[in-house]
Amino acid sequence: MKDRLDFGLSPCPNDTFIFYRFIQSGKYQPYFLDIEELNESAIKERFPLIKVSCVTAVQLPNYEILSSGGAIGYGCGPLLVSSLNLTEKNFLEQSKNYPIFIPGKHTTANFLFHQYCQYHHIDTNSLRIEYLRYDKIIPELKKQKGVGILIHEERFNFQNHQLYKIRDLGEWWEQTTQLPIPLGCIVLHKDFLELKKAIELDIQNSILYSQNHYQEVLPFIKRYAQSMEEDVIKSHINLYVTDFSFDMHDKGREAIIKLKNFINNL
């Protein structure tokens, strides 16, 4: 066995905040990838330990979801926005008229959008859906009229780019299910389950360290962040690093089970 366990994670501030001390321990070899690249890597079983979208996690037969390190919470869901000033009613009536940019086929954002459309009796096969890396969506919406789903840092500054919110898909999930939104989680390959408790403890200790040494951790976060603005970084961390990140508890597990049930009933 290698001295260090290969670990795939995103370069987003919530992940670099959570896993700063985890990585510094020298026990884990980090590989930073976009969330859709992480999802695809997990499907191919490229890493023994990896951050993935929850919607992907529940469909991985050879991985187990860890209780710590994820992004589950309230008020932190993907935003459906447009470069046109559309109301939700306008969008539902005109959804076939514009390209819709989504940050990856295997993301929770994509799943939520499809559920949202199904709820409103919209046939997604009739829509002009295009999958782009999450940080390419705002630039694309600035080039052409369309609709996009924003995640990560992009959800904090869309108004600075003359974009308009149509619907908060996380808010829609919460109202529909009365549960927190399960966005992302850490999964461990079943060949390494003897390490599960130790890894979960390392993650929890890493979160506590970052909470108590934020100024030390900040340069590491900035090294990987799309946005260098400290207020955006701080907002990102506050939104996505929740009590559920330390331990998802029964409510977080219930949200993941609900997500899996939705998928099984498709």
LOTOR-622786 format. One line per field, with one value per residue: x, y, z of N, C-alpha, C in turn; residue number from 0. Coordinates in Angstrom, 3 decimals, m for minus. Last residue first. Layout:
N
nc1 <- X/...;
nc2 <- Y/...;
nc3 <- Z/...;
cac1 <- X/...;
cac2 <- Y/...;
cac3 <- Z/...;
cc1 <- X/...;
cc2 <- Y/...;
cc3 <- Z/...;
num <- NUM/...;
***
This chain:
266
nc1 <- m37.065/m36.773/m34.148/m34.029/m35.542/m33.927/m31.676/m32.808/m33.464/m30.894/m29.965/m31.663/m30.916/m28.366/m29.004/m30.366/m28.490/m25.150/m22.832/m20.378/m19.182/m21.117/m23.288/m22.605/m20.856/m19.691/m21.198/m21.291/m18.759/m17.351/m18.491/m17.809/m15.013/m14.794/m15.934/m14.118/m11.735/m11.388/m10.551/m12.215/m11.278/m8.636/m6.076/m4.911/m6.750/m6.242/m3.673/m4.194/m5.965/m4.807/m4.075/m6.558/m7.842/m7.698/m10.074/m11.062/m8.995/m9.340/m11.866/m11.279/m9.434/m10.991/m12.653/m10.763/m9.866/m12.253/m12.524/m10.211/m10.815/m13.070/m11.964/m10.118/m11.432/m12.226/m11.069/m12.684/m14.683/m13.629/m15.521/m16.585/m18.052/m20.446/m22.795/m25.613/m28.607/m30.346/m32.536/m36.145/m38.676/m39.189/m39.921/m38.290/m35.796/m35.932/m36.079/m33.592/m32.085/m32.761/m34.044/m34.735/m33.724/m31.731/m29.832/m26.841/m24.768/m22.681/m23.303/m24.959/m23.246/m21.757/m22.412/m22.302/m19.629/m18.511/m20.984/m23.148/m25.848/m27.140/m28.649/m29.886/m29.398/m27.737/m24.116/m22.000/m22.711/m22.956/m20.262/m19.339/m20.986/m19.831/m17.360/m17.295/m18.355/m18.214/m21.393/m23.786/m26.894/m30.166/m32.772/m35.508/m36.873/m36.228/m37.670/m40.806/m42.367/m43.898/m42.794/m41.425/m39.537/m37.975/m36.957/m35.492/m33.577/m32.313/m31.270/m29.371/m27.623/m26.719/m25.354/m23.866/m23.366/m23.127/m22.310/m23.673/m25.512/m27.374/m29.625/m30.795/m34.364/m36.944/m38.045/m39.074/m41.242/m42.675/m40.709/m39.884/m42.131/m42.209/m39.862/m38.911/m35.922/m34.027/m31.343/m29.471/m30.457/m30.293/m30.694/m28.285/m28.020/m28.238/m28.190/m30.204/m28.690/m26.658/m23.626/m20.862/m18.604/m17.103/m18.441/m19.358/m18.973/m20.341/m18.439/m18.379/m19.417/m21.690/m22.894/m25.082/m24.687/m22.808/m24.238/m25.591/m23.530/m20.448/m17.452/m14.148/m12.583/m10.320/m9.209/m9.855/m11.159/m13.606/m15.197/m16.749/m14.785/m14.341/m16.788/m16.674/m14.416/m15.359/m17.303/m15.699/m12.222/m9.588/m6.575/m5.480/m3.302/m2.611/m2.298/m0.624/0.199/m1.185/m2.127/m4.664/m5.878/m5.656/m7.495/m10.107/m11.866/m10.729/m10.980/m13.829/m14.653/m13.297/m12.416/m11.096/m12.168/m10.328/m9.133/m6.352/m4.390/m2.591/0.851/2.289/0.474/0.835;
nc2 <- 7.333/6.175/6.428/9.201/9.412/7.879/9.511/11.697/10.427/9.823/12.411/13.219/11.436/12.340/14.810/13.948/12.526/13.728/14.538/16.432/18.598/19.304/19.998/22.504/23.541/25.156/26.810/29.406/30.039/29.822/31.973/34.142/34.060/34.577/37.117/38.546/38.292/37.514/35.768/33.019/30.421/29.199/28.301/30.166/30.694/28.568/29.290/31.715/30.729/29.408/31.430/32.512/30.370/28.487/27.372/26.215/24.445/22.601/21.553/20.243/18.342/16.754/15.670/14.232/12.364/10.949/9.795/8.185/6.372/5.092/3.897/1.980/m0.232/0.293/0.033/m1.066/0.790/4.181/6.793/10.141/13.076/15.112/17.763/18.406/18.063/20.465/19.391/19.092/19.396/18.996/21.474/23.337/22.325/22.593/25.412/26.044/25.014/26.669/29.689/31.161/33.401/36.243/37.617/39.492/41.389/40.692/41.033/38.933/36.820/36.245/33.832/31.719/31.218/29.547/26.944/27.373/28.148/27.490/29.711/30.798/33.522/35.289/35.421/36.254/35.881/33.168/32.487/33.456/31.716/29.155/28.377/27.261/24.643/23.476/22.626/21.226/22.407/21.909/22.877/20.557/18.245/16.707/17.704/18.829/19.989/19.921/20.786/18.542/18.452/20.675/19.727/17.558/18.892/20.378/18.358/17.247/19.424/19.649/17.328/16.152/14.912/16.885/20.269/22.872/23.977/26.280/26.318/28.492/29.090/28.169/26.474/28.106/29.776/29.182/29.263/31.952/33.378/32.467/33.591/36.267/37.387/39.257/37.262/35.676/33.925/31.080/29.081/28.048/25.342/26.015/26.814/26.706/24.220/21.353/19.818/18.719/16.731/15.881/12.743/10.218/8.868/6.319/3.944/2.333/0.702/1.830/4.917/6.491/8.334/10.049/11.599/13.224/14.483/14.762/13.955/13.435/10.334/7.678/6.183/7.119/5.941/4.823/5.953/7.444/9.194/10.693/11.974/13.592/15.147/16.536/18.001/19.607/19.742/18.719/17.999/15.588/14.878/12.202/11.987/12.353/14.888/16.892/18.645/17.580/18.276/20.999/21.499/20.705/22.898/24.738/23.383/23.174/25.851/26.922/24.422/22.475/19.172/16.041/12.780/11.187/8.397/8.137/7.339/5.028/2.280/m1.195;
nc3 <- m10.989/m8.556/m7.911/m7.449/m5.101/m3.413/m3.196/m1.832/0.569/1.471/1.877/3.953/5.952/6.461/7.587/9.866/11.368/10.456/9.197/10.684/9.382/7.575/9.086/9.884/6.863/4.309/2.623/3.727/4.605/2.179/0.752/2.325/2.028/m0.722/m0.818/0.730/m0.703/m4.031/m5.905/m7.331/m7.502/m5.362/m4.807/m3.164/m1.195/0.566/1.399/2.722/4.925/7.057/8.789/9.342/10.753/12.854/13.662/11.385/10.810/12.929/12.416/9.975/10.895/12.526/10.527/9.017/10.893/11.286/8.744/8.753/10.803/9.751/7.284/6.810/6.008/3.402/0.944/m0.905/m1.260/m1.327/0.005/m0.576/0.576/m1.228/m2.051/m1.525/m0.262/1.534/4.222/3.762/2.716/0.016/m1.101/0.097/m0.681/m3.502/m3.683/m2.654/m4.729/m6.821/m7.043/m10.163/m11.530/m11.225/m13.843/m14.509/m14.583/m13.016/m10.433/m9.942/m9.344/m7.084/m5.909/m7.622/m8.081/m6.201/m6.599/m9.472/m11.639/m14.719/m17.168/m20.314/m22.673/m25.129/m24.898/m23.342/m20.785/m20.673/m20.735/m18.237/m16.564/m17.236/m16.534/m14.074/m14.507/m17.857/m19.350/m21.417/m22.523/m23.714/m24.837/m24.379/m24.703/m22.596/m20.491/m20.461/m17.601/m15.253/m12.924/m12.167/m14.212/m13.481/m11.044/m11.933/m13.466/m11.441/m9.839/m11.629/m11.912/m9.250/m8.833/m11.924/m14.306/m16.252/m15.566/m15.072/m17.928/m19.741/m22.232/m24.826/m25.220/m25.594/m23.793/m21.778/m21.525/m19.233/m17.319/m17.585/m16.695/m14.031/m13.060/m15.288/m16.804/m18.266/m19.449/m18.530/m15.534/m13.259/m10.586/m8.276/m5.914/m2.289/0.310/2.225/4.285/3.391/2.665/1.605/3.716/5.892/7.177/6.699/3.376/1.398/m0.399/m3.626/m5.548/m6.699/m6.832/m6.519/m4.586/m5.827/m7.632/m5.888/m4.539/m6.267/m4.375/m3.441/m2.543/m2.442/m4.467/m7.886/m10.095/m10.867/m12.737/m11.038/m10.162/m12.454/m12.732/m10.440/m11.061/m13.243/m11.928/m10.234/m11.173/m8.938/m7.446/m5.361/m2.574/m0.636/2.853/4.941/5.454/6.670/4.812/4.322/6.745/6.765/4.508/4.081/4.418/2.563/0.189/0.102/0.034/m2.255/m4.735/m6.101/m4.976/m4.844/m4.341/m3.113/m2.284/0.671/1.001/0.765/m0.746/0.000;
cac1 <- m37.064/m38.150/m34.657/m33.331/m35.945/m35.280/m31.565/m32.211/m34.523/m31.837/m29.314/m31.659/m32.284/m28.544/m28.226/m31.056/m29.647/m26.257/m24.107/m21.077/m18.500/m19.780/m23.375/m22.545/m21.922/m19.122/m21.058/m22.489/m19.867/m17.077/m18.521/m19.223/m15.612/m14.250/m16.553/m15.513/m11.857/m11.975/m9.580/m12.302/m11.562/m9.966/m6.922/m4.088/m6.616/m7.545/m3.885/m3.352/m6.434/m5.382/m3.047/m5.568/m8.310/m6.474/m9.271/m11.912/m9.233/m8.087/m11.642/m12.277/m9.019/m9.898/m13.220/m11.553/m8.914/m11.672/m13.564/m10.354/m9.625/m13.178/m13.083/m9.605/m10.793/m13.160/m10.311/m11.438/m14.916/m13.765/m14.337/m16.814/m16.809/m19.989/m21.606/m24.883/m27.365/m29.973/m31.404/m34.835/m38.461/m38.847/m40.556/m39.738/m36.136/m35.774/m37.183/m34.783/m31.960/m33.163/m33.046/m35.179/m35.049/m32.120/m31.037/m27.639/m26.083/m22.564/m22.262/m25.586/m23.913/m21.471/m22.326/m23.639/m20.368/m18.358/m19.718/m22.761/m24.604/m27.209/m27.577/m30.145/m29.645/m28.937/m25.375/m21.836/m22.373/m24.185/m21.122/m18.809/m21.200/m21.238/m17.509/m16.757/m19.127/m17.590/m20.147/m23.007/m25.469/m29.231/m31.443/m34.721/m37.173/m35.711/m36.291/m40.052/m41.541/m44.377/m43.567/m42.457/m40.562/m38.718/m37.724/m36.620/m34.486/m32.971/m32.300/m30.476/m28.336/m27.382/m26.634/m23.932/m23.460/m24.240/m21.977/m22.278/m25.530/m26.023/m29.553/m29.864/m33.005/m36.450/m37.528/m37.848/m40.344/m43.415/m41.475/m38.985/m41.625/m43.330/m39.990/m39.515/m37.077/m34.749/m32.570/m28.979/m30.565/m30.210/m31.083/m29.177/m27.697/m28.450/m26.907/m29.923/m29.868/m27.128/m25.054/m21.555/m19.488/m16.421/m17.808/m20.231/m18.476/m20.385/m19.308/m17.937/m18.174/m21.819/m21.590/m25.117/m25.701/m22.420/m23.331/m26.387/m24.321/m21.818/m18.353/m15.321/m12.901/m11.036/m9.833/m9.291/m9.778/m12.888/m14.106/m17.416/m15.365/m13.233/m16.374/m17.749/m14.409/m14.209/m17.730/m16.638/m13.576/m10.331/m7.634/m5.605/m4.438/m2.079/m3.184/m1.193/1.099/m0.767/m0.839/m3.621/m5.983/m4.846/m6.152/m9.058/m12.069/m10.877/m9.630/m12.984/m15.140/m12.926/m13.322/m10.299/m12.293/m11.203/m9.621/m7.580/m4.810/m3.807/m0.217/2.377/1.225/0.000;
cac2 <- 7.972/6.267/5.083/8.617/10.151/7.421/8.184/11.874/11.017/8.734/11.567/13.955/11.388/10.998/14.738/14.791/11.823/13.435/14.778/15.147/17.920/18.985/18.729/21.437/23.602/24.402/25.394/28.792/30.105/28.900/30.609/33.814/33.865/33.342/36.025/38.480/37.619/38.460/36.100/34.413/31.159/29.798/27.483/29.567/31.649/28.676/27.998/31.693/31.595/28.601/30.525/33.344/30.809/29.060/28.042/27.163/25.600/23.352/22.297/21.324/19.345/17.509/16.488/15.306/13.309/11.695/10.700/9.274/7.223/5.863/4.838/3.321/m0.324/0.614/0.754/m1.784/m0.284/2.898/5.935/8.697/12.334/14.315/16.954/18.795/17.279/20.070/20.153/18.558/19.773/17.832/20.247/23.505/22.418/21.276/24.592/26.489/24.447/25.259/29.008/30.294/32.879/34.965/37.706/38.272/41.681/40.397/41.925/40.232/36.834/37.493/35.025/32.084/31.989/30.993/27.419/26.724/28.555/27.094/28.880/30.469/32.155/35.223/35.164/36.270/37.260/33.972/32.117/34.007/33.167/29.465/28.836/28.613/25.641/23.573/23.383/21.041/22.267/21.813/23.022/21.745/19.304/16.291/18.175/17.718/20.378/19.256/21.774/19.051/17.403/20.671/20.975/17.349/17.941/21.060/19.247/16.440/18.896/20.783/17.483/17.002/14.066/15.935/18.851/22.538/23.246/25.808/26.199/27.460/29.535/29.210/25.877/27.343/29.993/29.294/28.027/30.849/33.565/32.176/32.135/35.772/36.500/39.511/38.020/36.965/34.215/32.505/29.164/29.116/25.963/25.279/26.762/27.982/24.988/22.446/19.604/20.008/17.042/16.484/14.054/11.108/9.181/7.739/4.222/3.368/0.278/0.582/4.266/5.554/7.307/9.176/10.567/12.461/13.470/15.221/13.839/14.290/11.377/8.666/5.480/7.428/6.412/4.334/5.113/6.417/8.221/9.912/11.014/12.615/14.269/15.646/17.004/18.647/20.270/18.607/19.000/15.869/15.550/12.861/11.966/11.005/14.040/15.760/18.953/17.446/16.907/20.222/22.078/19.703/21.658/25.070/23.718/21.983/24.975/27.318/25.430/23.609/20.358/17.077/13.772/11.861/9.364/7.715/8.346/5.776/3.527/0.000;
cac3 <- m12.311/m9.089/m8.141/m8.594/m6.294/m3.736/m3.818/m3.156/m0.263/1.166/0.875/2.682/5.432/5.890/6.359/8.880/10.803/11.373/8.506/10.767/10.482/7.069/8.352/10.896/7.858/5.426/2.296/3.148/5.565/3.282/0.213/2.122/3.350/m0.145/m1.570/1.182/0.585/m3.100/m4.874/m6.920/m8.735/m5.557/m5.680/m4.222/m2.304/m0.101/0.726/1.509/3.832/5.980/8.282/8.654/9.436/12.264/14.682/12.098/9.928/12.781/13.654/10.033/9.910/13.129/11.605/8.402/10.303/12.396/9.246/7.785/10.920/10.996/7.330/7.117/7.326/4.483/1.974/m0.652/m0.298/m2.009/0.170/m0.650/0.397/m0.085/m2.271/m2.730/m0.287/0.186/3.681/4.127/4.119/0.835/m1.583/0.219/0.738/m2.879/m4.211/m1.929/m3.395/m6.895/m6.217/m9.069/m11.858/m10.638/m13.017/m14.600/m15.173/m14.448/m10.966/m10.186/m10.657/m7.801/m5.062/m7.139/m9.086/m6.031/m6.036/m8.226/m10.992/m13.315/m16.633/m18.917/m22.258/m24.315/m25.593/m24.801/m21.164/m20.580/m21.862/m19.492/m16.588/m17.495/m17.921/m14.179/m13.746/m16.545/m19.317/m20.196/m22.818/m22.591/m25.453/m24.029/m25.666/m23.905/m20.640/m21.022/m18.744/m16.477/m13.688/m11.264/m14.131/m14.746/m11.085/m11.021/m14.109/m12.554/m9.304/m11.123/m13.070/m9.909/m8.143/m10.741/m13.116/m16.354/m15.529/m14.720/m16.664/m19.439/m20.783/m24.356/m24.908/m26.488/m25.032/m21.524/m22.666/m20.498/m17.480/m17.919/m18.058/m14.929/m13.100/m14.068/m16.849/m17.012/m19.719/m19.014/m16.965/m13.611/m11.988/m8.713/m7.200/m3.528/m0.404/1.562/3.905/4.224/2.869/1.481/2.599/4.754/7.309/7.463/4.708/1.755/0.745/m2.687/m4.898/m5.934/m6.914/m7.635/m4.303/m4.708/m8.132/m6.850/m3.839/m6.098/m5.529/m3.278/m3.519/m1.632/m3.352/m6.579/m10.237/m9.681/m13.244/m11.848/m9.227/m11.893/m13.761/m10.623/m9.895/m13.429/m12.916/m9.668/m11.224/m10.186/m7.542/m6.788/m3.190/m1.830/1.691/4.779/4.677/7.504/5.427/3.303/6.238/7.705/4.638/3.947/5.176/3.989/0.641/0.162/1.101/m0.887/m4.187/m5.626/m5.818/m4.280/m5.301/m2.700/m3.306/m0.017/1.011/2.018/m0.806/0.000;
cc1 <- m37.474/m38.223/m36.048/m33.889/m35.343/m35.825/m32.935/m32.133/m34.027/m32.970/m30.210/m31.039/m32.377/m29.937/m28.375/m30.317/m30.318/m27.443/m25.337/m22.466/m19.077/m18.971/m22.019/m22.604/m21.696/m20.081/m20.422/m22.372/m21.106/m18.247/m18.349/m19.383/m17.087/m14.913/m16.093/m16.261/m13.297/m12.280/m10.150/m11.317/m11.615/m10.086/m8.250/m4.952/m5.833/m7.430/m5.198/m3.508/m5.523/m5.688/m3.535/m4.406/m7.257/m6.769/m8.013/m11.108/m10.100/m8.309/m10.375/m12.050/m9.986/m9.404/m12.147/m12.107/m9.655/m10.673/m13.039/m11.400/m9.714/m12.008/m13.096/m10.717/m10.244/m12.549/m11.163/m10.654/m13.695/m13.845/m14.593/m15.478/m17.142/m18.682/m21.219/m23.703/m26.599/m28.642/m31.041/m33.726/m37.122/m38.779/m40.372/m40.478/m37.645/m36.239/m37.131/m35.994/m33.155/m33.006/m33.485/m33.968/m35.586/m33.547/m31.425/m28.761/m26.884/m23.893/m22.081/m24.588/m24.519/m22.179/m22.199/m23.614/m21.748/m19.288/m19.688/m21.458/m24.397/m25.847/m27.827/m29.015/m29.870/m29.197/m26.542/m23.150/m22.224/m23.929/m22.404/m19.689/m20.595/m21.502/m18.925/m16.829/m18.630/m18.186/m19.528/m21.662/m24.724/m27.805/m30.384/m33.341/m36.331/m35.940/m35.664/m38.627/m40.729/m43.659/m43.999/m43.384/m41.734/m39.839/m38.576/m37.559/m35.699/m33.963/m33.054/m31.618/m29.551/m28.196/m27.418/m25.320/m23.573/m24.449/m23.178/m22.010/m24.113/m25.981/m28.222/m29.805/m32.105/m34.974/m36.819/m37.232/m39.075/m42.491/m42.247/m39.764/m40.775/m42.892/m41.112/m39.562/m37.609/m36.056/m33.295/m30.143/m29.925/m30.309/m31.152/m29.427/m28.736/m28.042/m27.032/m28.649/m29.426/m28.386/m25.542/m23.051/m20.036/m17.294/m17.248/m19.704/m19.396/m19.892/m19.211/m18.942/m17.590/m20.580/m21.605/m23.783/m25.816/m23.402/m23.014/m25.543/m25.124/m22.619/m19.671/m16.157/m14.155/m11.309/m10.689/m9.965/m9.097/m11.411/m13.256/m16.382/m16.062/m13.757/m15.235/m17.349/m15.484/m14.091/m16.592/m17.105/m14.555/m11.675/m8.277/m6.804/m4.332/m3.224/m2.559/m2.002/0.585/0.221/m0.307/m2.237/m4.863/m4.806/m5.258/m7.634/m10.812/m10.978/m9.639/m11.587/m14.275/m13.454/m13.004/m11.151/m11.411/m11.246/m10.562/m7.956/m6.202/m4.219/m1.393/1.242/1.239/0.874;
cc2 <- 6.964/6.945/5.092/7.233/9.511/8.126/7.655/10.543/11.207/9.237/10.394/13.121/12.094/10.857/13.392/14.772/12.623/12.769/14.458/15.347/16.521/18.236/18.325/20.071/22.547/24.564/24.538/27.275/29.381/28.870/29.591/32.382/33.482/33.035/34.678/37.356/37.527/37.749/37.059/34.666/32.659/30.501/28.138/28.841/31.057/29.558/28.023/30.402/31.600/29.444/29.786/32.511/31.611/29.616/28.720/27.975/26.652/24.603/23.147/22.183/20.522/18.613/17.333/16.236/14.493/12.734/11.543/10.280/8.417/6.814/5.704/4.330/1.041/0.488/1.052/m1.181/m1.159/1.770/4.601/7.960/10.849/13.630/16.176/17.869/17.539/19.311/19.635/19.470/19.227/18.109/19.076/22.222/22.536/21.307/23.189/25.673/24.801/24.542/27.551/29.741/32.064/34.616/36.318/38.334/40.408/40.598/41.748/41.248/38.190/37.609/36.322/33.371/32.444/31.802/28.948/27.366/27.817/27.356/28.528/29.571/32.047/33.770/35.114/36.103/37.401/35.442/32.940/33.688/33.789/30.974/29.342/29.165/27.072/24.767/23.276/21.748/22.168/21.628/23.040/21.707/20.564/17.354/17.736/18.187/19.164/19.758/21.243/20.019/17.864/19.630/21.029/18.555/17.650/20.130/19.962/17.329/18.081/20.305/18.629/17.004/14.873/15.156/17.931/21.050/22.758/25.231/25.534/27.485/28.350/29.553/26.890/26.731/29.135/29.295/28.020/29.568/32.372/32.315/31.742/34.248/36.238/38.719/38.203/37.831/35.548/32.679/30.639/29.023/27.018/26.036/26.066/27.999/26.284/23.094/20.747/19.724/18.462/16.941/14.548/12.539/10.201/7.926/5.701/3.498/1.321/0.210/2.984/4.825/6.280/8.032/9.555/11.375/12.604/14.113/14.536/14.181/12.150/9.868/6.396/6.591/6.648/4.704/4.511/5.430/7.093/8.850/10.122/11.536/13.193/14.670/16.037/17.605/19.197/19.307/18.961/16.791/15.690/13.526/12.775/10.859/12.636/14.846/17.795/17.663/16.637/18.744/21.210/20.258/20.790/23.792/24.141/22.310/23.720/26.411/25.709/24.699/21.477/18.260/14.756/12.921/9.886/8.784/7.869/6.781/4.203/1.250;
cc3 <- m13.398/m10.456/m8.769/m8.935/m7.536/m4.973/m4.229/m3.891/m1.694/0.281/0.493/1.570/4.081/5.281/5.668/7.544/9.699/10.634/9.359/10.183/10.682/8.124/7.770/10.231/8.943/6.605/3.396/3.035/5.050/4.261/1.344/1.642/3.231/1.189/m1.005/0.458/1.069/m1.780/m3.833/m5.792/m8.448/m6.905/m6.059/m5.247/m3.478/m1.335/m0.041/0.707/2.597/4.739/7.043/8.109/8.670/10.866/14.139/13.102/10.607/11.929/13.555/11.269/9.892/12.201/12.275/9.483/9.668/11.890/10.408/8.258/9.971/11.163/8.584/7.402/7.775/5.882/3.209/0.514/m0.049/m0.987/m0.512/m0.592/0.381/m0.444/m1.033/m3.015/m1.585/0.220/2.296/3.616/4.647/2.334/m0.620/m0.157/0.942/m1.422/m3.594/m2.377/m2.533/m5.555/m6.136/m8.330/m10.679/m11.032/m12.500/m13.572/m15.461/m15.177/m12.467/m10.727/m10.971/m9.143/m5.852/m6.309/m8.585/m6.930/m5.916/m7.745/m9.676/m12.695/m15.180/m18.433/m20.771/m23.941/m24.608/m25.535/m22.677/m20.919/m21.862/m20.703/m17.850/m17.531/m18.195/m15.603/m13.923/m15.812/m17.929/m20.317/m21.495/m23.101/m24.347/m24.678/m25.428/m24.971/m21.958/m21.282/m19.184/m17.734/m15.060/m11.996/m13.269/m14.722/m12.353/m11.031/m13.229/m13.249/m10.414/m10.623/m12.644/m11.107/m8.769/m10.119/m11.821/m15.056/m15.468/m14.543/m16.351/m18.017/m20.431/m22.828/m24.559/m26.313/m25.924/m22.779/m22.595/m21.712/m18.795/m18.184/m18.486/m16.386/m14.059/m14.160/m15.449/m17.010/m18.382/m19.494/m17.290/m15.120/m12.338/m10.212/m7.577/m4.782/m1.759/0.755/3.216/3.697/3.742/1.494/2.607/3.615/5.983/7.520/5.388/3.181/1.102/m1.551/m3.952/m5.130/m6.083/m7.831/m5.429/m4.494/m7.039/m7.512/m4.810/m5.429/m5.232/m4.550/m3.138/m2.513/m2.480/m5.487/m8.888/m9.725/m12.125/m12.404/m9.980/m10.933/m13.264/m11.629/m10.020/m12.258/m13.236/m10.683/m10.778/m10.052/m8.920/m6.937/m4.706/m2.581/0.551/3.492/4.444/6.787/6.267/3.916/5.241/7.299/5.529/4.047/5.205/4.814/2.108/0.681/1.232/0.212/m2.717/m4.970/m5.267/m5.224/m4.623/m3.730/m2.992/m1.020/0.169/2.136/0.555/0.000;
num <- 265/264/263/262/261/260/259/258/257/256/255/254/253/252/251/250/249/248/247/246/245/244/243/242/241/240/239/238/237/236/235/234/233/232/231/230/229/228/227/226/225/224/223/222/221/220/219/218/217/216/215/214/213/212/211/210/209/208/207/206/205/204/203/202/201/200/199/198/197/196/195/194/193/192/191/190/189/188/187/186/185/184/183/182/181/180/179/178/177/176/175/174/173/172/171/170/169/168/167/166/165/164/163/162/161/160/159/158/157/156/155/154/153/152/151/150/149/148/147/146/145/144/143/142/141/140/139/138/137/136/135/134/133/132/131/130/129/128/127/126/125/124/123/122/121/120/119/118/117/116/115/114/113/112/111/110/109/108/107/106/105/104/103/102/101/100/99/98/97/96/95/94/93/92/91/90/89/88/87/86/85/84/83/82/81/80/79/78/77/76/75/74/73/72/71/70/69/68/67/66/65/64/63/62/61/60/59/58/57/56/55/54/53/52/51/50/49/48/47/46/45/44/43/42/41/40/39/38/37/36/35/34/33/32/31/30/29/28/27/26/25/24/23/22/21/20/19/18/17/16/15/14/13/12/11/10/9/8/7/6/5/4/3/2/1/0;
***
